[in-house]
Amino acid sequence: MLNIALRPSPITPTVDFDRKGVQHGHLRLPYSRDDSAWGSVMIPICVIANGDGPTALLTGANHGDEYEGPAALFELAYTLDPADVSGRIIIVPALNYPAFRAGTRTSPIDRGNLNRSFPGRPDGSVTEKIADYVTRHLLPLADIVLDFHSGGRTLDFLPYAAAHELPDKTQEARCFEAVAAFAAPYSMKMLEIDAVGMLDTTAEELGKVFVTTELGGAGTASAKSIDIARKGTINLLRHAGILTGTPVPAPSRWLDMPSSDCFTFAEDDGLVAFVRDLGDAVTAGETIARVYPVGKTGLAPVEYRASISGVLAARHVPGLIKAGDCLSVIATVTENT
């Protein structure tokens, strides 16, 4: 079989990853288009380095309509003092920058879902080129990776930090230790519907300590969810030995997504009316939502019931739902700390 080496990434950083101090710059990706023949996508990046120590890669807006991560990371890039750092912090507050500027989950340029495009391609679409640069140039620099997520415009979550079950149990333990240090109100052993093409999977396969989050959603960010993101990031950096101080503990309820039974998908179009709120306890067989037909009055709703007992960890937003949409996620409670 012909083995052809990947061509160099077209992305050029305007920062020097080996330089000490604070740098604010861009990852410049050439993008020729109608309104700019020799234009570029300019992805903001900050590098804070001092002394010797591990490297943390912090990313937000992997999906462009998820705002807790960018809000916390733009603030940290502005406020972190390099004198408090032993090692290096690489901050990319809006990784899928075209999607972030458009306020959409996927890129308006190529409709690419960045978190389904890894490991990427240097000769692919704009989204694939971003994924390739992260895979071949940013992840190799990192010891620990924090990738912020929330529900965007179509889901709302309990605020949790999460890691995944991994084949390497030593690596898995290190990931969950980092989740515990983040100290979100909830901590999750997370099951993905489809893990192919995710930054999560790529980082984990490279042996990195990887933490992700779901910190609310519904197309916005609250003062509370941004504060969770901010404090969690500081805790994680302290846990890694990169930032001075020790993590500040906070109560966290540990949850598990034990199987695909935790997901409920709509089989009907209509108006969804939940009868349980996020965080409510539910029992298997209990009605959690009704979907009403909206073409005429007098039609019975379709009831959706919990497949397992636990707590309602995620729900669809806004009110209208389509067949195939994720209606809810139920997680089981494993521990209270």
C-alpha positions as CSV (number, residue, x, y, z in Angstrom):
1,M,0.0,0.0,0.0
2,L,1.3,3.4,-0.9
3,N,2.2,5.5,2.2
4,I,2.1,9.2,1.5
5,A,3.3,11.5,4.3
6,L,0.9,14.3,5.2
7,R,1.8,17.7,3.8
8,P,2.6,20.5,6.3
9,S,-0.2,22.4,7.9
10,P,-1.2,25.6,6.2
11,I,-1.8,27.2,9.6
12,T,0.9,29.6,10.8
13,P,1.0,30.6,14.5
14,T,2.0,34.2,15.3
15,V,3.1,33.1,18.8
16,D,6.3,31.3,19.8
17,F,5.4,28.3,21.9
18,D,8.9,28.1,23.4
19,R,9.0,31.8,24.5
20,K,8.5,32.7,28.2
21,G,6.0,35.3,29.3
22,V,2.6,36.2,27.9
23,Q,1.8,36.2,24.2
24,H,-1.4,37.1,22.5
25,G,-1.7,36.2,18.8
26,H,-3.4,34.1,16.2
27,L,-3.4,30.9,14.3
28,R,-3.6,32.2,10.8
29,L,-5.3,29.9,8.3
30,P,-5.4,31.0,4.7
31,Y,-8.9,31.1,3.3
32,S,-9.5,32.5,-0.1
33,R,-13.0,33.7,-0.7
34,D,-15.1,36.1,-2.7
35,D,-14.7,39.1,-0.4
36,S,-11.0,38.5,0.3
37,A,-8.9,36.7,-2.4
38,W,-5.9,36.3,0.0
39,G,-7.9,36.2,3.2
40,S,-7.3,34.3,6.4
41,V,-9.2,32.9,9.3
42,M,-7.5,34.4,12.4
43,I,-8.0,32.1,15.4
44,P,-7.1,33.9,18.7
45,I,-4.5,32.1,20.9
46,C,-2.7,33.0,24.1
47,V,0.5,31.3,25.4
48,I,1.6,31.9,29.0
49,A,4.9,30.3,30.0
50,N,7.2,30.6,32.9
51,G,9.8,28.3,34.5
52,D,9.6,24.6,34.1
53,G,6.6,22.4,34.3
54,P,3.8,20.7,32.4
55,T,1.8,22.1,29.6
56,A,-2.0,22.6,29.6
57,L,-4.1,23.1,26.5
58,L,-7.4,24.9,27.2
59,T,-10.0,25.1,24.4
60,G,-13.4,26.5,24.1
61,A,-16.1,26.9,21.3
62,N,-15.1,23.6,19.7
63,H,-18.8,24.0,18.9
64,G,-19.5,27.7,18.1
65,D,-22.7,28.1,20.1
66,E,-21.3,27.0,23.5
67,Y,-20.2,30.0,25.5
68,E,-19.1,29.1,29.0
69,G,-15.7,28.0,27.9
70,P,-14.9,31.1,25.8
71,A,-16.2,33.4,28.5
72,A,-13.9,31.8,31.1
73,L,-10.9,31.5,28.8
74,F,-10.9,35.0,27.3
75,E,-10.9,36.2,30.9
76,L,-8.1,33.9,32.0
77,A,-6.0,34.9,29.0
78,Y,-6.4,38.5,30.2
79,T,-5.9,38.0,33.9
80,L,-3.4,35.2,34.5
81,D,0.0,36.3,35.9
82,P,3.0,34.4,34.4
83,A,4.7,34.8,37.8
84,D,2.1,32.3,39.1
85,V,2.8,29.8,36.4
86,S,5.3,26.9,36.4
87,G,5.1,25.5,32.9
88,R,3.0,26.6,30.0
89,I,-0.7,27.3,29.4
90,I,-2.0,27.4,25.8
91,I,-5.4,29.0,25.5
92,V,-7.6,28.8,22.4
93,P,-10.9,30.3,23.6
94,A,-12.7,29.8,20.3
95,L,-11.2,26.9,18.5
96,N,-13.9,26.7,15.8
97,Y,-13.6,30.4,15.2
98,P,-15.8,30.7,12.1
99,A,-18.6,28.9,14.0
100,F,-18.1,31.0,17.1
101,R,-18.4,34.2,15.2
102,A,-21.6,32.9,13.5
103,G,-23.0,31.6,16.8
104,T,-23.6,28.2,15.3
105,R,-22.6,24.7,16.2
106,T,-20.9,24.0,12.9
107,S,-18.8,26.2,10.6
108,P,-20.7,28.5,8.3
109,I,-17.8,28.1,5.8
110,D,-18.0,24.3,5.2
111,R,-20.7,23.2,7.7
112,G,-18.0,21.2,9.4
113,N,-18.5,19.9,12.9
114,L,-15.0,20.4,14.4
115,N,-15.6,17.8,17.1
116,R,-16.4,15.2,14.5
117,S,-13.5,16.1,12.2
118,F,-10.4,14.8,14.1
119,P,-7.7,14.0,13.4
120,G,-8.3,16.3,10.5
121,R,-6.5,16.8,7.2
122,P,-4.0,19.5,6.1
123,D,-5.5,19.5,2.6
124,G,-9.1,19.2,3.6
125,S,-11.8,21.8,4.4
126,V,-11.2,24.7,6.8
127,T,-12.6,22.7,9.7
128,E,-10.4,19.7,8.8
129,K,-7.4,21.9,8.6
130,I,-8.1,23.3,12.1
131,A,-8.5,19.7,13.5
132,D,-5.2,18.7,11.8
133,Y,-3.3,21.6,13.4
134,V,-4.6,20.7,16.8
135,T,-3.7,17.0,16.3
136,R,-0.2,17.5,14.9
137,H,0.9,20.7,16.6
138,L,-1.0,21.5,19.8
139,L,-1.8,18.1,21.3
140,P,1.9,17.0,21.2
141,L,2.8,20.0,23.3
142,A,0.2,19.2,26.0
143,D,0.3,17.0,29.1
144,I,-3.3,17.9,30.1
145,V,-6.2,19.0,27.9
146,L,-9.4,20.7,29.0
147,D,-12.0,21.1,26.2
148,F,-15.1,23.1,27.2
149,H,-18.6,22.1,26.1
150,S,-22.2,22.9,26.9
151,G,-25.5,22.2,25.2
152,G,-25.4,24.9,22.6
153,R,-28.7,26.0,21.2
154,T,-30.4,22.6,21.3
155,L,-29.6,21.0,24.6
156,D,-29.3,22.0,28.3
157,F,-27.2,20.1,30.8
158,L,-26.6,19.8,34.5
159,P,-23.2,21.5,35.0
160,Y,-20.6,18.7,35.0
161,A,-17.0,18.0,34.3
162,A,-16.4,14.6,32.7
163,A,-13.9,12.0,31.5
164,H,-14.3,8.7,29.7
165,E,-13.7,5.0,30.5
166,L,-10.4,4.1,28.8
167,P,-8.5,0.9,28.0
168,D,-5.5,2.2,30.0
169,K,-6.8,2.3,33.5
170,T,-3.8,4.3,34.8
171,Q,-4.6,7.0,32.3
172,E,-8.3,6.8,33.1
173,A,-7.5,7.3,36.8
174,R,-5.5,10.4,36.1
175,C,-8.3,11.8,34.0
176,F,-10.9,11.3,36.8
177,E,-8.5,12.7,39.3
178,A,-8.4,15.9,37.2
179,V,-12.3,15.8,36.9
180,A,-12.4,15.6,40.7
181,A,-10.0,18.6,41.0
182,F,-12.2,20.6,38.6
183,A,-14.9,20.3,41.3
184,A,-18.0,21.1,39.2
185,P,-21.4,20.6,40.9
186,Y,-21.6,17.3,39.1
187,S,-18.9,14.9,37.9
188,M,-19.6,12.4,35.1
189,K,-18.3,9.2,33.7
190,M,-19.4,10.0,30.2
191,L,-20.6,7.8,27.4
192,E,-20.6,9.4,23.9
193,I,-23.3,8.6,21.3
194,D,-20.5,8.6,18.7
195,A,-16.9,9.1,19.7
196,V,-15.5,8.9,16.1
197,G,-13.7,12.1,15.0
198,M,-13.7,13.8,18.5
199,L,-10.9,15.8,20.0
200,D,-11.6,13.8,23.2
201,T,-10.7,10.5,21.4
202,T,-7.7,11.9,19.6
203,A,-6.2,13.3,22.8
204,E,-6.9,10.2,24.8
205,E,-5.3,8.0,22.1
206,L,-2.2,10.2,22.4
207,G,-2.1,9.4,26.1
208,K,-3.1,12.8,27.4
209,V,-5.0,13.6,30.6
210,F,-8.3,14.8,29.1
211,V,-11.2,16.5,30.8
212,T,-14.3,17.8,29.1
213,T,-17.5,19.6,30.4
214,E,-21.1,20.1,29.8
215,L,-22.0,23.3,31.7
216,G,-25.5,24.3,30.8
217,G,-26.5,25.4,27.3
218,A,-29.7,26.6,25.8
219,G,-27.7,28.9,23.6
220,T,-26.5,31.1,26.4
221,A,-24.3,31.2,29.5
222,S,-25.2,32.3,33.0
223,A,-23.1,34.0,35.6
224,K,-23.2,30.7,37.6
225,S,-22.1,28.5,34.7
226,I,-19.3,30.9,33.7
227,D,-18.1,31.0,37.3
228,I,-18.0,27.2,37.4
229,A,-15.9,27.2,34.2
230,R,-13.5,29.9,35.7
231,K,-13.0,28.2,39.1
232,G,-12.8,24.8,37.5
233,T,-10.0,25.8,35.2
234,I,-8.0,27.4,38.0
235,N,-8.5,24.2,40.1
236,L,-7.4,22.0,37.1
237,L,-4.2,24.1,36.6
238,R,-3.4,23.9,40.2
239,H,-4.0,20.2,40.3
240,A,-1.5,19.8,37.3
241,G,1.1,21.8,39.2
242,I,1.1,24.6,36.6
243,L,-0.5,27.3,38.7
244,T,0.4,28.2,42.3
245,G,-1.9,27.2,45.0
246,T,-4.0,24.1,45.7
247,P,-7.4,23.2,44.2
248,V,-10.4,24.6,46.2
249,P,-12.7,21.6,46.9
250,A,-16.4,21.9,46.4
251,P,-19.3,19.3,46.7
252,S,-19.7,17.3,43.6
253,R,-22.3,14.6,42.8
254,W,-20.8,11.8,40.8
255,L,-22.9,10.5,37.9
256,D,-22.5,7.7,35.4
257,M,-23.9,7.1,31.9
258,P,-23.8,3.3,32.1
259,S,-25.2,2.3,28.7
260,S,-27.0,3.7,25.7
261,D,-30.3,3.3,27.7
262,C,-29.5,6.6,29.3
263,F,-30.4,8.4,26.0
264,T,-33.9,9.0,24.8
265,F,-34.5,10.1,21.2
266,A,-37.7,11.6,19.8
267,E,-39.6,9.6,17.3
268,D,-42.1,12.3,16.6
269,D,-42.2,15.9,15.5
270,G,-44.0,18.4,17.8
271,L,-44.0,20.5,20.9
272,V,-42.1,18.9,23.8
273,A,-43.4,19.5,27.3
274,F,-41.2,18.1,30.0
275,V,-42.7,17.0,33.3
276,R,-39.4,16.7,35.0
277,D,-36.6,19.3,35.3
278,L,-32.8,18.9,35.2
279,G,-31.6,17.3,38.4
280,D,-34.9,15.7,39.2
281,A,-34.9,12.1,40.3
282,V,-36.7,9.8,37.9
283,T,-37.6,6.1,38.0
284,A,-37.6,3.6,35.1
285,G,-40.9,3.7,33.3
286,E,-41.8,7.2,34.6
287,T,-43.0,9.8,32.0
288,I,-40.4,12.5,31.6
289,A,-41.9,14.4,28.6
290,R,-44.9,14.5,26.3
291,V,-44.6,15.5,22.6
292,Y,-47.8,17.1,21.3
293,P,-48.7,17.2,17.6
294,V,-49.0,20.8,16.5
295,G,-50.9,20.5,13.2
296,K,-54.3,20.6,14.9
297,T,-55.9,20.4,18.3
298,G,-57.5,17.4,19.9
299,L,-54.6,15.0,19.2
300,A,-53.1,13.0,22.1
301,P,-49.5,13.6,22.9
302,V,-46.9,10.9,22.7
303,E,-45.4,10.1,26.1
304,Y,-41.7,9.4,26.5
305,R,-40.7,7.4,29.5
306,A,-37.4,6.9,31.4
307,S,-35.6,3.7,30.4
308,I,-33.5,3.7,33.6
309,S,-33.7,5.2,37.0
310,G,-31.5,8.1,37.9
311,V,-31.5,11.9,37.5
312,L,-32.4,14.0,34.4
313,A,-28.9,15.2,33.3
314,A,-29.8,16.7,29.9
315,R,-32.9,17.8,28.0
316,H,-33.8,19.2,24.6
317,V,-34.3,22.9,24.0
318,P,-36.2,24.8,22.8
319,G,-39.8,23.8,22.8
320,L,-40.1,22.3,19.3
321,I,-38.5,18.9,18.6
322,K,-38.0,16.8,15.5
323,A,-37.8,13.0,15.1
324,G,-34.3,11.9,15.8
325,D,-33.4,14.7,18.2
326,C,-32.0,13.8,21.5
327,L,-34.9,14.4,24.0
328,S,-33.1,13.6,27.2
329,V,-30.2,11.9,29.0
330,I,-30.7,10.1,32.4
331,A,-27.6,9.5,34.5
332,T,-27.2,7.2,37.5
333,V,-25.9,8.6,40.8
334,T,-22.8,6.8,42.0
335,E,-21.5,8.9,44.8
336,N,-22.0,12.2,46.6
337,T,-18.9,14.1,47.8
